[in-house]
Each structure stands twice: as structure tokens, then as C-alpha cells.
Amino acid sequence: MIDKQRIYEILSQIPRGRVTTYKEVARLAGTRGYQAVGQIISANPNAPEVPCHRVVRSDGSLGGYAESAGGIPRKIELLTLEGVRVDAGKIADFERVRWHAG
């Protein structure tokens, strides 16, 4: 079973103005359960303080964002406020703003 708290700890490490992928979060959590990680992230009770809006798909597309937290429009708004540009549903300059943990 995947430790939810570990996932939220990882999210808290993603720097402002950067994004990472669901796959990277799963890797850091020591699991290949990418979908399970996505479900945990989507149920984040502390968004946006625990910055799940900084997690996107591996191709740079936005993925989801909880409707209760404002859905995709809110995800775009939060990312834009942090200086991350979104263009046509994808992160602009994805590789430049992509965060990889050491």
C-alpha cells in the first residue's frame, strides 16, 4: 500500500515555479503504482498548500485537478501565478521547468 503522507511530503518538496510528473512522484515514493499515486494526489485535502497543482503528465499536459479545488482552470491559475506558462493545455518550456529530485 502506498503511504499517502509520503506522497504529500514529496509534493511539498516541489519548488514554486516548477512542475514534476506523476511518474516522478511515484518513483520517489518507491512505487510503480502511477494510477494509485494519481488518485492520492487528486484526493489531496490540503490543496494548494500541499502543491498538487505542480504535478502534470509525462508529456507535459496538465492531467487533472480536483473539482472541489477549482478544477483545471484553478490549476492553470495557480501555475501562472508561479510563473509557469500553460499553452494549449500543456506546460510551455516543460523540460526547463521540470523538477527532478536528486
ROSE-4610 file (N, C-alpha, C; in Angstrom, 1 decimal, always signed):
// ROSE-4610
residu = [M/M/M/I/I/I/D/D/D/K/K/K/Q/Q/Q/R/R/R/I/I/I/Y/Y/Y/E/E/E/I/I/I/L/L/L/S/S/S/Q/Q/Q/I/I/I/P/P/P/R/R/R/G/G/G/R/R/R/V/V/V/T/T/T/T/T/T/Y/Y/Y/K/K/K/E/E/E/V/V/V/A/A/A/R/R/R/L/L/L/A/A/A/G/G/G/T/T/T/R/R/R/G/G/G/Y/Y/Y/Q/Q/Q/A/A/A/V/V/V/G/G/G/Q/Q/Q/I/I/I/I/I/I/S/S/S/A/A/A/N/N/N/P/P/P/N/N/N/A/A/A/P/P/P/E/E/E/V/V/V/P/P/P/C/C/C/H/H/H/R/R/R/V/V/V/V/V/V/R/R/R/S/S/S/D/D/D/G/G/G/S/S/S/L/L/L/G/G/G/G/G/G/Y/Y/Y/A/A/A/E/E/E/S/S/S/A/A/A/G/G/G/G/G/G/I/I/I/P/P/P/R/R/R/K/K/K/I/I/I/E/E/E/L/L/L/L/L/L/T/T/T/L/L/L/E/E/E/G/G/G/V/V/V/R/R/R/V/V/V/D/D/D/A/A/A/G/G/G/K/K/K/I/I/I/A/A/A/D/D/D/F/F/F/E/E/E/R/R/R/V/V/V/R/R/R/W/W/W/H/H/H/A/A/A/G/G/G]
num = [1/1/1/2/2/2/3/3/3/4/4/4/5/5/5/6/6/6/7/7/7/8/8/8/9/9/9/10/10/10/11/11/11/12/12/12/13/13/13/14/14/14/15/15/15/16/16/16/17/17/17/18/18/18/19/19/19/20/20/20/21/21/21/22/22/22/23/23/23/24/24/24/25/25/25/26/26/26/27/27/27/28/28/28/29/29/29/30/30/30/31/31/31/32/32/32/33/33/33/34/34/34/35/35/35/36/36/36/37/37/37/38/38/38/39/39/39/40/40/40/41/41/41/42/42/42/43/43/43/44/44/44/45/45/45/46/46/46/47/47/47/48/48/48/49/49/49/50/50/50/51/51/51/52/52/52/53/53/53/54/54/54/55/55/55/56/56/56/57/57/57/58/58/58/59/59/59/60/60/60/61/61/61/62/62/62/63/63/63/64/64/64/65/65/65/66/66/66/67/67/67/68/68/68/69/69/69/70/70/70/71/71/71/72/72/72/73/73/73/74/74/74/75/75/75/76/76/76/77/77/77/78/78/78/79/79/79/80/80/80/81/81/81/82/82/82/83/83/83/84/84/84/85/85/85/86/86/86/87/87/87/88/88/88/89/89/89/90/90/90/91/91/91/92/92/92/93/93/93/94/94/94/95/95/95/96/96/96/97/97/97/98/98/98/99/99/99/100/100/100/101/101/101/102/102/102]
x = [+0.8/+0.0/+0.9/+0.5/+1.2/+0.9/+1.9/+1.8/+1.4/+0.1/-0.4/+0.5/+0.9/+1.7/+3.0/+3.6/+4.9/+4.6/+3.5/+3.2/+3.0/+2.3/+2.2/+3.5/+4.4/+5.7/+6.5/+6.4/+7.1/+6.5/+5.2/+4.6/+5.1/+5.3/+5.7/+7.2/+7.9/+9.3/+9.4/+8.3/+8.4/+8.5/+9.5/+9.7/+8.6/+8.3/+7.4/+8.0/+7.1/+7.6/+8.1/+8.0/+8.4/+7.3/+7.4/+6.4/+7.2/+6.5/+7.0/+5.9/+6.2/+5.2/+4.7/+3.6/+3.0/+4.0/+4.7/+5.6/+6.8/+7.3/+8.4/+8.0/+6.8/+6.3/+6.2/+5.7/+5.7/+7.1/+8.0/+9.4/+10.0/+9.8/+10.3/+9.6/+8.4/+7.6/+8.0/+8.8/+9.2/+8.1/+7.3/+6.2/+6.1/+5.5/+5.2/+3.7/+3.0/+1.6/+1.2/+1.4/+1.2/-0.2/-1.1/-2.6/-3.0/-2.5/-2.8/-2.2/-1.0/-0.4/-1.3/-1.8/-2.7/-3.9/-4.5/-5.7/-5.4/-4.3/-3.9/-3.7/-3.1/-2.9/-4.2/-5.1/-6.4/-7.2/-7.0/-7.7/-7.0/-6.0/-5.2/-6.2/-6.3/-7.2/-6.7/-5.4/-4.7/-4.2/-4.9/-4.6/-5.0/-4.3/-3.0/-1.8/-2.0/-0.9/+0.1/-0.5/+0.4/+0.2/+1.2/+1.0/+0.9/-0.3/-0.6/-0.8/-1.0/-1.1/+0.2/+1.3/+2.6/+2.9/+1.9/+2.1/+1.4/+2.1/+1.5/+1.8/+1.3/+1.6/+3.0/+3.5/+4.9/+5.1/+4.0/+4.1/+4.0/+3.8/+3.7/+2.2/+1.3/-0.1/-0.5/-1.6/-1.9/-2.4/-3.0/-3.6/-4.9/-5.2/-6.4/-6.1/-7.2/-7.1/-8.5/-8.6/-9.9/-10.9/-12.1/-13.1/-13.4/-13.3/-13.6/-12.5/-11.4/-10.3/-10.4/-11.3/-11.4/-11.2/-10.8/-10.6/-9.4/-9.4/-8.2/-8.1/-9.1/-8.9/-8.1/-8.4/-7.7/-6.2/-6.0/-4.6/-3.8/-4.4/-3.7/-3.4/-4.4/-4.3/-3.1/-3.1/-2.0/-0.6/-0.5/+0.7/+1.2/+0.2/+0.5/+1.0/+0.4/+0.8/+2.3/+2.7/+4.1/+5.1/+4.6/+5.5/+5.6/+4.7/+4.8/+3.7/+4.2/+3.2/+2.6/+1.3/+0.5/+0.0/+0.2/-0.2/-0.9/-2.1/-2.9/-3.0/-3.1/-3.3/-2.0/-0.8/+0.4/+1.4/+2.3/+3.3/+4.3/+4.4/+5.3/+6.7/+7.7/+9.1/+9.1/+8.4/+8.3/+9.6/+10.6/+11.9/+12.6/+12.4/+13.1/+12.5/+11.2/+10.6/+10.3/+10.7/+10.5/+11.5/+10.9/+11.8/+12.0/+13.2/+13.6/+14.3/+13.9/+14.6/+15.9/+16.8/+18.2/+18.3]
y = [-1.2/+0.0/+1.3/+2.2/+3.5/+4.4/+5.0/+5.8/+7.2/+7.6/+8.9/+10.1/+10.0/+11.1/+11.2/+10.1/+10.2/+10.9/+10.7/+11.4/+12.8/+13.2/+14.6/+15.3/+14.6/+15.1/+15.4/+14.5/+14.7/+15.9/+16.0/+17.2/+18.5/+18.5/+19.7/+20.1/+19.2/+19.4/+20.1/+20.1/+20.6/+22.1/+22.7/+24.2/+25.0/+26.1/+27.1/+27.4/+27.5/+27.8/+26.6/+25.4/+24.2/+23.2/+22.2/+21.1/+19.8/+18.7/+17.3/+16.4/+15.2/+14.3/+13.3/+12.7/+11.7/+10.5/+10.2/+9.1/+9.4/+10.7/+11.0/+11.0/+11.4/+11.3/+9.8/+9.0/+7.5/+7.0/+7.3/+6.9/+7.2/+8.5/+9.0/+8.2/+7.8/+7.1/+5.6/+5.2/+3.8/+2.8/+3.3/+2.5/+2.7/+1.7/+1.9/+2.0/+2.2/+2.4/+3.8/+4.2/+5.6/+6.0/+5.1/+5.5/+5.7/+4.8/+5.0/+6.3/+6.6/+7.9/+9.1/+9.0/+10.0/+10.1/+9.0/+9.1/+9.7/+9.4/+10.0/+11.6/+11.9/+13.4/+14.1/+13.4/+14.1/+14.2/+13.4/+13.5/+14.4/+15.1/+15.9/+16.9/+16.7/+17.6/+18.9/+19.2/+20.4/+21.2/+21.1/+21.8/+23.3/+24.3/+24.2/+24.3/+24.3/+24.4/+23.2/+22.1/+20.9/+21.0/+21.4/+21.8/+20.7/+20.1/+19.0/+19.7/+21.0/+21.6/+21.6/+21.3/+21.2/+19.9/+19.0/+17.6/+17.5/+17.1/+17.0/+15.7/+15.4/+14.1/+14.2/+13.0/+12.9/+13.6/+13.9/+14.6/+16.1/+16.6/+18.0/+18.5/+17.6/+18.0/+18.1/+18.8/+19.2/+18.0/+17.0/+16.0/+16.6/+16.2/+16.6/+17.6/+18.0/+18.8/+18.8/+18.5/+18.3/+19.4/+19.0/+20.0/+20.8/+20.1/+20.8/+21.9/+21.8/+22.8/+23.8/+23.7/+24.6/+24.1/+22.8/+22.1/+22.7/+22.3/+22.7/+24.2/+25.0/+26.5/+27.0/+26.4/+26.8/+26.4/+25.1/+24.6/+25.6/+26.0/+26.9/+28.2/+28.7/+30.0/+29.9/+28.8/+28.7/+28.6/+27.8/+27.6/+29.0/+29.7/+31.0/+32.0/+32.0/+32.9/+32.5/+31.3/+30.9/+31.1/+31.6/+31.9/+30.7/+29.7/+28.6/+28.9/+28.9/+29.2/+27.9/+28.0/+26.9/+27.4/+26.5/+26.8/+25.6/+25.8/+24.8/+23.5/+23.7/+22.5/+21.8/+22.4/+21.8/+22.9/+22.4/+23.3/+23.7/+25.1/+25.6/+25.5/+25.2/+25.0/+23.9/+22.8/+21.8/+21.3/+21.0/+20.5/+21.5/+22.8/+23.8/+24.0/+23.8/+24.0/+22.7/+21.6/+20.3/+20.0/+19.6/+19.3/+17.8/+17.5/+16.1/+16.1/+15.3/+15.2/+14.5/+14.8/+14.2/+12.8]
z = [+0.0/+0.0/+0.0/-0.7/-0.9/+0.3/+0.9/+2.0/+1.6/+1.8/+1.4/+2.0/+3.2/+3.8/+3.1/+2.6/+1.8/+0.5/-0.1/-1.4/-1.1/+0.0/+0.3/+0.7/+1.3/+1.6/+0.3/-0.6/-1.9/-2.6/-2.6/-3.2/-2.6/-1.3/-0.6/-1.0/-1.6/-2.0/-3.3/-4.1/-5.5/-5.4/-5.9/-5.7/-6.5/-5.9/-6.6/-8.0/-9.0/-10.3/-11.1/-10.5/-11.2/-11.2/-12.0/-12.1/-12.1/-11.8/-11.9/-12.4/-12.6/-13.2/-12.2/-12.5/-11.6/-11.5/-12.6/-12.6/-11.7/-11.7/-10.8/-9.3/-9.0/-7.6/-7.2/-8.1/-7.8/-7.6/-8.5/-8.3/-7.0/-6.6/-5.3/-4.1/-4.3/-3.3/-3.3/-4.3/-4.3/-4.8/-5.8/-6.3/-7.8/-8.5/-9.9/-10.1/-9.0/-9.0/-9.3/-10.6/-11.0/-10.9/-11.2/-11.1/-9.6/-8.8/-7.3/-6.8/-7.3/-6.9/-7.4/-8.6/-9.2/-8.3/-7.9/-7.1/-5.7/-5.1/-3.9/-4.0/-5.1/-5.4/-5.6/-6.3/-6.6/-5.4/-4.4/-3.1/-2.1/-2.5/-1.6/-0.8/+0.5/+1.3/+1.6/+1.3/+1.6/+0.4/-0.7/-1.9/-1.7/-2.1/-2.8/-1.8/-0.5/+0.4/+0.2/+0.0/-0.5/-2.0/-2.7/-4.1/-5.2/-5.1/-6.1/-7.5/-7.6/-8.9/-9.7/-9.0/-9.7/-10.3/-10.3/-10.9/-12.2/-13.2/-14.6/-15.2/-16.3/-17.0/-17.6/-18.0/-18.5/-19.8/-20.6/-21.8/-21.7/-20.4/-20.1/-20.1/-20.5/-20.4/-18.9/-18.7/-17.3/-16.4/-17.0/-16.1/-15.5/-14.3/-13.6/-12.5/-11.9/-10.7/-10.1/-8.8/-8.1/-8.4/-8.8/-9.0/-7.7/-6.6/-5.3/-5.1/-5.7/-5.6/-6.7/-7.7/-8.8/-10.1/-10.2/-11.5/-12.3/-13.5/-14.4/-14.5/-14.6/-14.6/-13.4/-12.2/-11.0/-11.1/-11.6/-11.7/-12.6/-13.7/-14.6/-13.9/-13.2/-12.5/-11.5/-10.7/-9.7/-10.4/-11.4/-12.1/-12.7/-13.3/-13.9/-12.8/-11.7/-10.6/-10.1/-10.4/-10.0/-11.1/-12.3/-13.4/-14.4/-14.3/-15.2/-16.3/-17.5/-18.6/-19.1/-19.4/-19.9/-21.3/-22.3/-23.6/-24.2/-24.6/-25.2/-24.4/-23.0/-22.2/-21.8/-22.2/-21.8/-21.2/-20.4/-19.8/-20.9/-21.1/-22.0/-21.4/-22.3/-21.8/-20.7/-21.0/-20.0/-19.4/-20.3/-19.7/-18.9/-19.2/-18.4/-17.0/-16.9/-15.6/-14.8/-15.5/-14.9/-13.7/-12.6/-11.4/-11.3/-11.0/-10.7/-9.4/-8.5/-7.2/-7.3/-6.5/-6.6/-6.3]
